[in-house]
Amino acid sequence: MYSRDGAQCQSCGNILDNRKVCDHLHPLKYSPAEKLSTSNLWVLCYKCHTRKTTIEQKIAEQPNGPTKLQHLDKEWWLRTLSEQQGQTITMKEWRNDNK
């Protein structure tokens, strides 16, 4: 995942060195069948991973939270994490604008 994602946090775009996390888009606790699915894995920096985990915990506490977490896609996470970070666009939009 690290080489696929270009040694870059897929949320904020920071170049990663020693504090990187290979994260499951759909939490392993609720989607164990996707444990090694490359489409369910992405690299995040420690700060973005901490933010994502906090959001996941809040969603999990809601009615049907675990089911919701099984269906949130990468685009939803990019949008949500960028809003939490104060960005106005997702990394995908930024990459498309800066090709």
Biopython code that builds the backbone (N, CA, C, O; Angstrom):
import numpy as np
from Bio.PDB.StructureBuilder import StructureBuilder

atoms = [
    (1, "MET", "N", (0.814, -1.182, 0.000)),
    (1, "MET", "CA", (0.000, 0.000, 0.000)),
    (1, "MET", "C", (0.866, 1.258, 0.000)),
    (1, "MET", "O", (0.543, 2.253, -0.647)),
    (2, "TYR", "N", (1.958, 1.191, 0.730)),
    (2, "TYR", "CA", (2.831, 2.358, 0.850)),
    (2, "TYR", "C", (3.352, 2.790, -0.517)),
    (2, "TYR", "O", (3.317, 3.977, -0.841)),
    (3, "SER", "N", (3.834, 1.847, -1.323)),
    (3, "SER", "CA", (4.338, 2.225, -2.653)),
    (3, "SER", "C", (3.193, 2.571, -3.597)),
    (3, "SER", "O", (3.328, 3.480, -4.416)),
    (4, "ARG", "N", (2.067, 1.864, -3.499)),
    (4, "ARG", "CA", (0.915, 2.167, -4.353)),
    (4, "ARG", "C", (0.432, 3.596, -4.134)),
    (4, "ARG", "O", (0.100, 4.302, -5.085)),
    (5, "ASP", "N", (0.397, 4.012, -2.875)),
    (5, "ASP", "CA", (-0.111, 5.339, -2.537)),
    (5, "ASP", "C", (0.976, 6.407, -2.574)),
    (5, "ASP", "O", (0.748, 7.539, -2.147)),
    (6, "GLY", "N", (2.151, 6.056, -3.079)),
    (6, "GLY", "CA", (3.193, 7.046, -3.312)),
    (6, "GLY", "C", (3.787, 7.655, -2.058)),
    (6, "GLY", "O", (4.195, 8.817, -2.065)),
    (7, "ALA", "N", (3.842, 6.882, -0.978)),
    (7, "ALA", "CA", (4.414, 7.371, 0.283)),
    (7, "ALA", "C", (3.768, 8.682, 0.721)),
    (7, "ALA", "O", (4.425, 9.569, 1.266)),
    (8, "GLN", "N", (2.463, 8.780, 0.470)),
    (8, "GLN", "CA", (1.739, 10.021, 0.723)),
    (8, "GLN", "C", (0.426, 9.707, 1.428)),
    (8, "GLN", "O", (-0.276, 8.762, 1.069)),
    (9, "CYS", "N", (0.103, 10.515, 2.441)),
    (9, "CYS", "CA", (-1.189, 10.367, 3.113)),
    (9, "CYS", "C", (-2.285, 10.605, 2.080)),
    (9, "CYS", "O", (-2.280, 11.620, 1.384)),
    (10, "GLN", "N", (-3.212, 9.678, 1.985)),
    (10, "GLN", "CA", (-4.269, 9.781, 0.984)),
    (10, "GLN", "C", (-5.360, 10.775, 1.366)),
    (10, "GLN", "O", (-6.266, 11.044, 0.578)),
    (11, "SER", "N", (-5.271, 11.312, 2.563)),
    (11, "SER", "CA", (-6.240, 12.326, 2.979)),
    (11, "SER", "C", (-5.671, 13.731, 2.849)),
    (11, "SER", "O", (-6.232, 14.560, 2.132)),
    (12, "CYS", "N", (-4.568, 14.009, 3.531)),
    (12, "CYS", "CA", (-4.041, 15.378, 3.553)),
    (12, "CYS", "C", (-2.919, 15.609, 2.546)),
    (12, "CYS", "O", (-2.569, 16.755, 2.263)),
    (13, "GLY", "N", (-2.349, 14.528, 2.001)),
    (13, "GLY", "CA", (-1.301, 14.670, 0.997)),
    (13, "GLY", "C", (0.102, 14.790, 1.541)),
    (13, "GLY", "O", (1.051, 14.902, 0.766)),
    (14, "ASN", "N", (0.263, 14.770, 2.864)),
    (14, "ASN", "CA", (1.603, 14.870, 3.428)),
    (14, "ASN", "C", (2.455, 13.683, 3.027)),
    (14, "ASN", "O", (1.973, 12.551, 2.970)),
    (15, "ILE", "N", (3.731, 13.948, 2.748)),
    (15, "ILE", "CA", (4.686, 12.881, 2.465)),
    (15, "ILE", "C", (4.975, 12.180, 3.786)),
    (15, "ILE", "O", (5.199, 12.825, 4.810)),
    (16, "LEU", "N", (4.965, 10.851, 3.747)),
    (16, "LEU", "CA", (5.109, 10.062, 4.968)),
    (16, "LEU", "C", (6.509, 9.502, 5.108)),
    (16, "LEU", "O", (7.146, 9.115, 4.128)),
    (17, "ASP", "N", (6.973, 9.467, 6.343)),
    (17, "ASP", "CA", (8.240, 8.808, 6.598)),
    (17, "ASP", "C", (8.053, 7.760, 7.691)),
    (17, "ASP", "O", (7.889, 6.581, 7.377)),
    (18, "ASN", "N", (8.073, 8.148, 8.949)),
    (18, "ASN", "CA", (8.014, 7.135, 9.997)),
    (18, "ASN", "C", (6.658, 6.974, 10.684)),
    (18, "ASN", "O", (6.459, 5.970, 11.368)),
    (19, "ARG", "N", (5.739, 7.888, 10.542)),
    (19, "ARG", "CA", (4.443, 7.796, 11.226)),
    (19, "ARG", "C", (3.322, 7.540, 10.223)),
    (19, "ARG", "O", (2.425, 8.367, 10.062)),
    (20, "LYS", "N", (3.377, 6.415, 9.563)),
    (20, "LYS", "CA", (2.354, 6.066, 8.571)),
    (20, "LYS", "C", (1.493, 4.920, 9.093)),
    (20, "LYS", "O", (1.943, 4.099, 9.892)),
    (21, "VAL", "N", (0.258, 4.883, 8.629)),
    (21, "VAL", "CA", (-0.676, 3.851, 9.044)),
    (21, "VAL", "C", (-1.355, 3.296, 7.802)),
    (21, "VAL", "O", (-1.856, 4.054, 6.971)),
    (22, "CYS", "N", (-1.370, 1.983, 7.676)),
    (22, "CYS", "CA", (-2.154, 1.340, 6.626)),
    (22, "CYS", "C", (-3.531, 1.089, 7.244)),
    (22, "CYS", "O", (-3.679, 0.258, 8.141)),
    (23, "ASP", "N", (-4.518, 1.810, 6.757)),
    (23, "ASP", "CA", (-5.842, 1.837, 7.371)),
    (23, "ASP", "C", (-6.851, 1.085, 6.517)),
    (23, "ASP", "O", (-6.744, 1.057, 5.291)),
    (24, "HIS", "N", (-7.824, 0.482, 7.170)),
    (24, "HIS", "CA", (-8.960, -0.143, 6.483)),
    (24, "HIS", "C", (-10.050, 0.907, 6.315)),
    (24, "HIS", "O", (-10.498, 1.495, 7.299)),
    (25, "LEU", "N", (-10.480, 1.146, 5.086)),
    (25, "LEU", "CA", (-11.590, 2.074, 4.841)),
    (25, "LEU", "C", (-12.832, 1.623, 5.610)),
    (25, "LEU", "O", (-13.471, 2.422, 6.294)),
    (26, "HIS", "N", (-13.164, 0.345, 5.492)),
    (26, "HIS", "CA", (-14.245, -0.245, 6.272)),
    (26, "HIS", "C", (-13.565, -0.937, 7.452)),
    (26, "HIS", "O", (-12.781, -1.865, 7.255)),
    (27, "PRO", "N", (-13.857, -0.496, 8.669)),
    (27, "PRO", "CA", (-13.151, -1.035, 9.830)),
    (27, "PRO", "C", (-13.161, -2.564, 9.877)),
    (27, "PRO", "O", (-14.179, -3.208, 9.626)),
    (28, "LEU", "N", (-12.018, -3.111, 10.199)),
    (28, "LEU", "CA", (-11.845, -4.554, 10.255)),
    (28, "LEU", "C", (-12.863, -5.215, 11.182)),
    (28, "LEU", "O", (-13.327, -6.324, 10.919)),
    (29, "LYS", "N", (-13.198, -4.532, 12.253)),
    (29, "LYS", "CA", (-14.156, -5.054, 13.232)),
    (29, "LYS", "C", (-15.518, -5.347, 12.595)),
    (29, "LYS", "O", (-16.201, -6.292, 12.989)),
    (30, "TYR", "N", (-15.908, -4.529, 11.606)),
    (30, "TYR", "CA", (-17.223, -4.671, 10.991)),
    (30, "TYR", "C", (-17.174, -5.295, 9.598)),
    (30, "TYR", "O", (-18.212, -5.687, 9.066)),
    (31, "SER", "N", (-16.002, -5.392, 9.009)),
    (31, "SER", "CA", (-15.847, -5.971, 7.668)),
    (31, "SER", "C", (-14.639, -6.907, 7.621)),
    (31, "SER", "O", (-13.701, -6.669, 6.859)),
    (32, "PRO", "N", (-14.654, -7.967, 8.427)),
    (32, "PRO", "CA", (-13.483, -8.845, 8.483)),
    (32, "PRO", "C", (-13.164, -9.527, 7.154)),
    (32, "PRO", "O", (-12.011, -9.878, 6.908)),
    (33, "ALA", "N", (-14.151, -9.717, 6.307)),
    (33, "ALA", "CA", (-13.898, -10.358, 5.012)),
    (33, "ALA", "C", (-13.026, -9.500, 4.098)),
    (33, "ALA", "O", (-12.421, -10.012, 3.156)),
    (34, "GLU", "N", (-12.959, -8.194, 4.373)),
    (34, "GLU", "CA", (-12.174, -7.280, 3.545)),
    (34, "GLU", "C", (-10.777, -7.036, 4.114)),
    (34, "GLU", "O", (-10.091, -6.098, 3.706)),
    (35, "LYS", "N", (-10.367, -7.866, 5.039)),
    (35, "LYS", "CA", (-9.111, -7.673, 5.762)),
    (35, "LYS", "C", (-7.926, -7.364, 4.852)),
    (35, "LYS", "O", (-7.183, -6.417, 5.111)),
    (36, "LEU", "N", (-7.741, -8.138, 3.805)),
    (36, "LEU", "CA", (-6.588, -7.960, 2.921)),
    (36, "LEU", "C", (-6.949, -7.421, 1.543)),
    (36, "LEU", "O", (-6.119, -7.430, 0.633)),
    (37, "SER", "N", (-8.161, -6.961, 1.391)),
    (37, "SER", "CA", (-8.589, -6.408, 0.110)),
    (37, "SER", "C", (-7.887, -5.072, -0.141)),
    (37, "SER", "O", (-8.028, -4.139, 0.650)),
    (38, "THR", "N", (-7.136, -4.978, -1.233)),
    (38, "THR", "CA", (-6.416, -3.733, -1.516)),
    (38, "THR", "C", (-7.358, -2.563, -1.744)),
    (38, "THR", "O", (-6.974, -1.410, -1.547)),
    (39, "SER", "N", (-8.592, -2.849, -2.158)),
    (39, "SER", "CA", (-9.554, -1.749, -2.344)),
    (39, "SER", "C", (-10.070, -1.226, -0.999)),
    (39, "SER", "O", (-10.708, -0.175, -0.948)),
    (40, "ASN", "N", (-9.798, -1.948, 0.076)),
    (40, "ASN", "CA", (-10.231, -1.517, 1.401)),
    (40, "ASN", "C", (-9.068, -0.953, 2.223)),
    (40, "ASN", "O", (-9.248, -0.626, 3.396)),
    (41, "LEU", "N", (-7.903, -0.839, 1.634)),
    (41, "LEU", "CA", (-6.728, -0.357, 2.350)),
    (41, "LEU", "C", (-6.212, 0.933, 1.738)),
    (41, "LEU", "O", (-6.227, 1.108, 0.520)),
    (42, "TRP", "N", (-5.753, 1.840, 2.604)),
    (42, "TRP", "CA", (-5.104, 3.055, 2.139)),
    (42, "TRP", "C", (-4.135, 3.527, 3.203)),
    (42, "TRP", "O", (-4.234, 3.142, 4.368)),
    (43, "VAL", "N", (-3.195, 4.365, 2.790)),
    (43, "VAL", "CA", (-2.181, 4.865, 3.708)),
    (43, "VAL", "C", (-2.591, 6.247, 4.199)),
    (43, "VAL", "O", (-2.951, 7.125, 3.415)),
    (44, "LEU", "N", (-2.527, 6.418, 5.513)),
    (44, "LEU", "CA", (-2.830, 7.704, 6.142)),
    (44, "LEU", "C", (-1.677, 8.101, 7.056)),
    (44, "LEU", "O", (-0.947, 7.249, 7.562)),
    (45, "CYS", "N", (-1.528, 9.398, 7.256)),
    (45, "CYS", "CA", (-0.587, 9.852, 8.278)),
    (45, "CYS", "C", (-1.239, 9.606, 9.636)),
    (45, "CYS", "O", (-2.440, 9.355, 9.728)),
    (46, "TYR", "N", (-0.440, 9.681, 10.662)),
    (46, "TYR", "CA", (-0.924, 9.410, 12.004)),
    (46, "TYR", "C", (-2.071, 10.347, 12.401)),
    (46, "TYR", "O", (-3.046, 9.908, 13.010)),
    (47, "LYS", "N", (-1.956, 11.638, 12.056)),
    (47, "LYS", "CA", (-2.996, 12.608, 12.430)),
    (47, "LYS", "C", (-4.328, 12.302, 11.742)),
    (47, "LYS", "O", (-5.379, 12.321, 12.383)),
    (48, "CYS", "N", (-4.281, 12.020, 10.437)),
    (48, "CYS", "CA", (-5.518, 11.717, 9.712)),
    (48, "CYS", "C", (-6.131, 10.414, 10.203)),
    (48, "CYS", "O", (-7.352, 10.296, 10.299)),
    (49, "HIS", "N", (-5.290, 9.440, 10.513)),
    (49, "HIS", "CA", (-5.795, 8.172, 11.032)),
    (49, "HIS", "C", (-6.482, 8.375, 12.379)),
    (49, "HIS", "O", (-7.524, 7.773, 12.638)),
    (50, "THR", "N", (-5.918, 9.202, 13.225)),
    (50, "THR", "CA", (-6.527, 9.486, 14.523)),
    (50, "THR", "C", (-7.881, 10.159, 14.339)),
    (50, "THR", "O", (-8.845, 9.817, 15.024)),
    (51, "ARG", "N", (-7.957, 11.125, 13.407)),
    (51, "ARG", "CA", (-9.240, 11.793, 13.123)),
    (51, "ARG", "C", (-10.259, 10.791, 12.598)),
    (51, "ARG", "O", (-11.415, 10.797, 13.020)),
    (52, "LYS", "N", (-9.832, 9.936, 11.681)),
    (52, "LYS", "CA", (-10.743, 8.949, 11.094)),
    (52, "LYS", "C", (-11.252, 7.991, 12.170)),
    (52, "LYS", "O", (-12.439, 7.667, 12.200)),
    (53, "THR", "N", (-10.377, 7.543, 13.038)),
    (53, "THR", "CA", (-10.775, 6.628, 14.110)),
    (53, "THR", "C", (-11.790, 7.279, 15.039)),
    (53, "THR", "O", (-12.744, 6.629, 15.466)),
    (54, "THR", "N", (-11.598, 8.542, 15.354)),
    (54, "THR", "CA", (-12.545, 9.267, 16.215)),
    (54, "THR", "C", (-13.914, 9.339, 15.555)),
    (54, "THR", "O", (-14.933, 9.120, 16.209)),
    (55, "ILE", "N", (-13.940, 9.645, 14.265)),
    (55, "ILE", "CA", (-15.209, 9.713, 13.526)),
    (55, "ILE", "C", (-15.862, 8.337, 13.482)),
    (55, "ILE", "O", (-17.072, 8.223, 13.682)),
    (56, "GLU", "N", (-15.078, 7.290, 13.223)),
    (56, "GLU", "CA", (-15.610, 5.926, 13.195)),
    (56, "GLU", "C", (-16.267, 5.562, 14.530)),
    (56, "GLU", "O", (-17.341, 4.960, 14.555)),
    (57, "GLN", "N", (-15.627, 5.927, 15.622)),
    (57, "GLN", "CA", (-16.178, 5.610, 16.937)),
    (57, "GLN", "C", (-17.515, 6.309, 17.149)),
    (57, "GLN", "O", (-18.440, 5.719, 17.707)),
    (58, "LYS", "N", (-17.623, 7.557, 16.710)),
    (58, "LYS", "CA", (-18.887, 8.291, 16.847)),
    (58, "LYS", "C", (-19.985, 7.662, 15.985)),
    (58, "LYS", "O", (-21.130, 7.540, 16.419)),
    (59, "ILE", "N", (-19.627, 7.268, 14.769)),
    (59, "ILE", "CA", (-20.613, 6.630, 13.884)),
    (59, "ILE", "C", (-21.043, 5.289, 14.459)),
    (59, "ILE", "O", (-22.229, 4.959, 14.432)),
    (60, "ALA", "N", (-20.104, 4.516, 14.976)),
    (60, "ALA", "CA", (-20.407, 3.187, 15.520)),
    (60, "ALA", "C", (-21.411, 3.251, 16.667)),
    (60, "ALA", "O", (-22.156, 2.298, 16.893)),
    (61, "GLU", "N", (-21.434, 4.363, 17.388)),
    (61, "GLU", "CA", (-22.355, 4.529, 18.516)),
    (61, "GLU", "C", (-23.779, 4.862, 18.065)),
    (61, "GLU", "O", (-24.717, 4.751, 18.855)),
    (62, "GLN", "N", (-23.945, 5.262, 16.823)),
    (62, "GLN", "CA", (-25.266, 5.633, 16.307)),
    (62, "GLN", "C", (-26.077, 4.381, 15.980)),
    (62, "GLN", "O", (-25.516, 3.300, 15.804)),
    (63, "PRO", "N", (-27.411, 4.534, 15.898)),
    (63, "PRO", "CA", (-28.216, 3.398, 15.434)),
    (63, "PRO", "C", (-27.741, 2.964, 14.041)),
    (63, "PRO", "O", (-27.547, 3.802, 13.161)),
    (64, "ASN", "N", (-27.562, 1.697, 13.854)),
    (64, "ASN", "CA", (-27.064, 1.116, 12.590)),
    (64, "ASN", "C", (-25.664, 1.592, 12.232)),
    (64, "ASN", "O", (-25.248, 1.494, 11.077)),
    (65, "GLY", "N", (-24.941, 2.105, 13.213)),
    (65, "GLY", "CA", (-23.595, 2.617, 12.960)),
    (65, "GLY", "C", (-22.655, 1.615, 12.311)),
    (65, "GLY", "O", (-22.004, 1.953, 11.322)),
    (66, "PRO", "N", (-22.559, 0.383, 12.833)),
    (66, "PRO", "CA", (-21.670, -0.592, 12.205)),
    (66, "PRO", "C", (-22.019, -0.857, 10.738)),
    (66, "PRO", "O", (-21.129, -1.035, 9.906)),
    (67, "THR", "N", (-23.308, -0.884, 10.431)),
    (67, "THR", "CA", (-23.729, -1.086, 9.036)),
    (67, "THR", "C", (-23.312, 0.103, 8.180)),
    (67, "THR", "O", (-22.848, -0.072, 7.054)),
    (68, "LYS", "N", (-23.477, 1.313, 8.713)),
    (68, "LYS", "CA", (-23.051, 2.510, 7.974)),
    (68, "LYS", "C", (-21.560, 2.446, 7.675)),
    (68, "LYS", "O", (-21.128, 2.756, 6.564)),
    (69, "LEU", "N", (-20.774, 2.042, 8.673)),
    (69, "LEU", "CA", (-19.326, 1.994, 8.495)),
    (69, "LEU", "C", (-18.898, 0.991, 7.418)),
    (69, "LEU", "O", (-17.845, 1.156, 6.802)),
    (70, "GLN", "N", (-19.694, -0.025, 7.196)),
    (70, "GLN", "CA", (-19.378, -1.019, 6.169)),
    (70, "GLN", "C", (-19.570, -0.466, 4.760)),
    (70, "GLN", "O", (-19.087, -1.052, 3.791)),
    (71, "HIS", "N", (-20.271, 0.653, 4.645)),
    (71, "HIS", "CA", (-20.627, 1.160, 3.318)),
    (71, "HIS", "C", (-20.048, 2.527, 2.984)),
    (71, "HIS", "O", (-20.288, 3.038, 1.891)),
    (72, "LEU", "N", (-19.298, 3.128, 3.886)),
    (72, "LEU", "CA", (-18.687, 4.428, 3.593)),
    (72, "LEU", "C", (-17.500, 4.207, 2.667)),
    (72, "LEU", "O", (-16.618, 3.400, 2.960)),
    (73, "ASP", "N", (-17.479, 4.926, 1.548)),
    (73, "ASP", "CA", (-16.407, 4.719, 0.581)),
    (73, "ASP", "C", (-15.278, 5.746, 0.751)),
    (73, "ASP", "O", (-15.358, 6.653, 1.580)),
    (74, "LYS", "N", (-14.250, 5.578, -0.041)),
    (74, "LYS", "CA", (-13.073, 6.434, 0.053)),
    (74, "LYS", "C", (-13.421, 7.897, -0.191)),
    (74, "LYS", "O", (-12.902, 8.782, 0.490)),
    (75, "GLU", "N", (-14.287, 8.153, -1.149)),
    (75, "GLU", "CA", (-14.682, 9.539, -1.451)),
    (75, "GLU", "C", (-15.358, 10.189, -0.247)),
    (75, "GLU", "O", (-15.107, 11.356, 0.054)),
    (76, "TRP", "N", (-16.207, 9.439, 0.434)),
    (76, "TRP", "CA", (-16.867, 9.982, 1.627)),
    (76, "TRP", "C", (-15.831, 10.318, 2.684)),
    (76, "TRP", "O", (-15.886, 11.384, 3.296)),
    (77, "TRP", "N", (-14.886, 9.412, 2.901)),
    (77, "TRP", "CA", (-13.839, 9.662, 3.901)),
    (77, "TRP", "C", (-12.963, 10.846, 3.506)),
    (77, "TRP", "O", (-12.608, 11.659, 4.359)),
    (78, "LEU", "N", (-12.609, 10.956, 2.231)),
    (78, "LEU", "CA", (-11.794, 12.098, 1.792)),
    (78, "LEU", "C", (-12.513, 13.414, 2.064)),
    (78, "LEU", "O", (-11.922, 14.364, 2.576)),
    (79, "ARG", "N", (-13.787, 13.454, 1.716)),
    (79, "ARG", "CA", (-14.578, 14.672, 1.930)),
    (79, "ARG", "C", (-14.684, 14.983, 3.427)),
    (79, "ARG", "O", (-14.481, 16.125, 3.838)),
    (80, "THR", "N", (-14.993, 13.991, 4.223)),
    (80, "THR", "CA", (-15.182, 14.194, 5.661)),
    (80, "THR", "C", (-13.882, 14.592, 6.346)),
    (80, "THR", "O", (-13.870, 15.511, 7.165)),
    (81, "LEU", "N", (-12.799, 13.915, 6.022)),
    (81, "LEU", "CA", (-11.517, 14.249, 6.650)),
    (81, "LEU", "C", (-11.018, 15.617, 6.220)),
    (81, "LEU", "O", (-10.415, 16.333, 7.019)),
    (82, "SER", "N", (-11.262, 15.991, 4.962)),
    (82, "SER", "CA", (-10.823, 17.314, 4.522)),
    (82, "SER", "C", (-11.651, 18.411, 5.193)),
    (82, "SER", "O", (-11.124, 19.481, 5.499)),
    (83, "GLU", "N", (-12.935, 18.156, 5.422)),
    (83, "GLU", "CA", (-13.766, 19.128, 6.148)),
    (83, "GLU", "C", (-13.279, 19.267, 7.588)),
    (83, "GLU", "O", (-13.242, 20.372, 8.128)),
    (84, "GLN", "N", (-12.911, 18.167, 8.198)),
    (84, "GLN", "CA", (-12.393, 18.194, 9.565)),
    (84, "GLN", "C", (-11.081, 18.966, 9.637)),
    (84, "GLN", "O", (-10.753, 19.574, 10.656)),
    (85, "GLN", "N", (-10.352, 18.929, 8.551)),
    (85, "GLN", "CA", (-9.043, 19.571, 8.481)),
    (85, "GLN", "C", (-9.157, 21.024, 8.042)),
    (85, "GLN", "O", (-8.179, 21.768, 8.107)),
    (86, "GLY", "N", (-10.343, 21.435, 7.594)),
    (86, "GLY", "CA", (-10.548, 22.805, 7.156)),
    (86, "GLY", "C", (-10.244, 23.026, 5.687)),
    (86, "GLY", "O", (-10.204, 24.167, 5.228)),
    (87, "GLN", "N", (-10.029, 21.941, 4.937)),
    (87, "GLN", "CA", (-9.807, 22.082, 3.505)),
    (87, "GLN", "C", (-11.155, 22.248, 2.821)),
    (87, "GLN", "O", (-12.192, 21.849, 3.351)),
    (88, "THR", "N", (-11.121, 22.834, 1.653)),
    (88, "THR", "CA", (-12.382, 23.032, 0.946)),
    (88, "THR", "C", (-12.571, 22.045, -0.201)),
    (88, "THR", "O", (-13.663, 21.962, -0.763)),
    (89, "ILE", "N", (-11.517, 21.287, -0.563)),
    (89, "ILE", "CA", (-11.640, 20.299, -1.625)),
    (89, "ILE", "C", (-11.005, 18.993, -1.167)),
    (89, "ILE", "O", (-10.205, 18.977, -0.232)),
    (90, "THR", "N", (-11.365, 17.902, -1.832)),
    (90, "THR", "CA", (-10.769, 16.611, -1.511)),
    (90, "THR", "C", (-9.418, 16.492, -2.216)),
    (90, "THR", "O", (-9.119, 17.238, -3.148)),
    (91, "MET", "N", (-8.615, 15.544, -1.753)),
    (91, "MET", "CA", (-7.317, 15.319, -2.387)),
    (91, "MET", "C", (-7.502, 14.907, -3.845)),
    (91, "MET", "O", (-6.701, 15.294, -4.696)),
    (92, "LYS", "N", (-8.519, 14.146, -4.142)),
    (92, "LYS", "CA", (-8.766, 13.727, -5.530)),
    (92, "LYS", "C", (-9.021, 14.955, -6.400)),
    (92, "LYS", "O", (-8.487, 15.052, -7.505)),
    (93, "GLU", "N", (-9.827, 15.883, -5.916)),
    (93, "GLU", "CA", (-10.092, 17.108, -6.688)),
    (93, "GLU", "C", (-8.807, 17.904, -6.884)),
    (93, "GLU", "O", (-8.550, 18.429, -7.968)),
    (94, "TRP", "N", (-8.004, 17.990, -5.828)),
    (94, "TRP", "CA", (-6.741, 18.727, -5.920)),
    (94, "TRP", "C", (-5.813, 18.069, -6.942)),
    (94, "TRP", "O", (-5.191, 18.750, -7.756)),
    (95, "ARG", "N", (-5.729, 16.748, -6.890)),
    (95, "ARG", "CA", (-4.855, 16.035, -7.835)),
    (95, "ARG", "C", (-5.330, 16.252, -9.268)),
    (95, "ARG", "O", (-4.518, 16.471, -10.167)),
    (96, "ASN", "N", (-6.648, 16.193, -9.483)),
    (96, "ASN", "CA", (-7.167, 16.404, -10.831)),
    (96, "ASN", "C", (-6.869, 17.812, -11.329)),
    (96, "ASN", "O", (-6.597, 18.003, -12.514)),
    (97, "ASP", "N", (-6.917, 18.799, -10.438)),
    (97, "ASP", "CA", (-6.629, 20.193, -10.808)),
    (97, "ASP", "C", (-5.155, 20.431, -11.047)),
    (97, "ASP", "O", (-4.799, 21.366, -11.764)),
    (98, "ASN", "N", (-4.280, 19.613, -10.468)),
    (98, "ASN", "CA", (-2.837, 19.860, -10.520)),
    (98, "ASN", "C", (-2.081, 18.802, -11.329)),
    (98, "ASN", "O", (-0.916, 18.521, -11.048)),
    (99, "LYS", "N", (-2.731, 18.228, -12.313)),
    (99, "LYS", "CA", (-2.071, 17.229, -13.181)),
    (99, "LYS", "C", (-1.195, 17.915, -14.184)),
    (99, "LYS", "O", (-0.557, 17.252, -15.001)),
]
sb = StructureBuilder()
sb.init_structure("model")
sb.init_model(0)
sb.init_chain("A")
sb.init_seg("    ")
for serial, (resi, resn, name, xyz) in enumerate(atoms, 1):
    if name == "N":
        sb.init_residue(resn, " ", resi, " ")
    sb.init_atom(name, np.array(xyz, "f"), 0.0, 1.0, " ", f" {name:<3s}", serial, name[0])
structure = sb.get_structure()
